[in-house]
């Protein structure tokens, strides 16, 4: 996918691969989520019509996923149904304000089948994380997608114990063009050097990256290009923080939006930080209120 294509009127379609699940909070609240699903939901709200590829159980939670996607006018052709494995569930707890996750294993999204994939667009951008590749069936389908489609890849690392190791992450990152990672995760996957600058240099030396974006919590985010451009954005003060679940997914969705719309990276980072700052004011990672998104559409004046 070259820059001329991104700047044209034909916008490559985002292909979002990975988990859809329900987050269960300590107060009994149950909210539909999963990082890839959250990203697809936001991109749909911003008019990019993503193809979301995942799998749900033949159960009431799976039916709820389908219903929510239908109400949001999302394409259902990539959502598979599994009669042997349940729709995914995660129990969310908080320690010192930070979310922690108990991700139930062997869920439907661990069994995404390449034989049930819908037709793929001729030109697209493949987004995924690391969690969806924890088991062999979905990992095989991801590998097939990469090899058969030849699409450029945007990866958002999401290290969740015990579902990762450095060897698997190394295989995951082969061929990545755009990588988003937080500062702690960067230290975990590049432990052989002790500072952020050296870790970033190591990734550019070993991967075919065009851009690397490192989110740094209250310090904001840093974006570095293969040409050596460095951009820093700092967060605005959030009006209210209900929880931080999904803030990173919100940030990723706007990075993808800006990439596919051909925005300058500096503008994309500001918009991503702005949107993520609003999402922490939600309970959960997404909103079913179109007006929530319309505010950003009007502010950014891109539609």
Steps between C-alpha positions, in 0.01 A plus 500: 500500500686811384454862602329593171233238565443637850465853366252403229122496526506120531571416862636150572263298714611409854492128573474454877595152622467361849300464817149609585394436858314632802679684780352427843569773754512472881166680542322241283500707182552297181623690194569387146864547404828346395773721354440418130125530545542839668719624215252374239210664687673838504602477133141418405384810686753706303380364166775255401277186479753254643485128430510349848620138506428306818296213643225469762322209661153376408375647827318802639818709523580422138151609401557823692819566303314455171217721614735779606687485168174508305378803696834674428470409126819294510583236239421158650659292223822448697332393825503120528285283728648215703278219628771353724659799675331783692510872432799653675485647850755698704479582869638851557640612836680818601819543701607855577275621220650273233291226336598133529345223296410135551449387140306174478693255277372292208229747400337523159741773386789256555356295212461745211502281189675599178253276314212725610655834407298729273641639174777747580542843341770538237655784697481522875680550829517206740475590869544254784648463845696220665234347724291353216796287395533318833360170360583315183176521300469879498878531464489283186220713358697817571802353321282408203357853490845655498636272231199487270394865515838671493344786696702750701484431875419722797570321828397613846696292749289396800704281731273306733647244739536209448413524131828618350874439483783683322536233233134522397513880502803488271306287252199729531699813415666364187375718215331766716476848344329694779545405864332645808633399839508645851818577689478198733441262208793651311725420796364145515560412136840677477655422840856487370537879511408733783354819351210590271714654226717188468196275502339700221822489298514122546149457360575712195821304445319166505151569358369658174324777693371819345378644834531397864267660756578463870226601743629619836196556723501843659807593291297465180628323190811497285498421127819421310531442124752298305634832367578604858211743552398520869171644616374531858147569618390551860154423634241760575339503842210255496175639635421171674668161516259211556748234392793465261375182330511554124700824500779333304250356252352845449848636432569221249174558316591862432852406395341272240246764404772759448716257307222403261377858465852623425519739795841635604631297793511800733129563444425129534678482837313804635168358388582156643594650836186713503274204424668271753459772762126500436467119508635480856185689597291201387427185695657250264677561173229613256181701477171419327423872484561632147518853642812403695679439171334783311675754720838377377386478139401866513816606684731319260303602189603193305164365376 
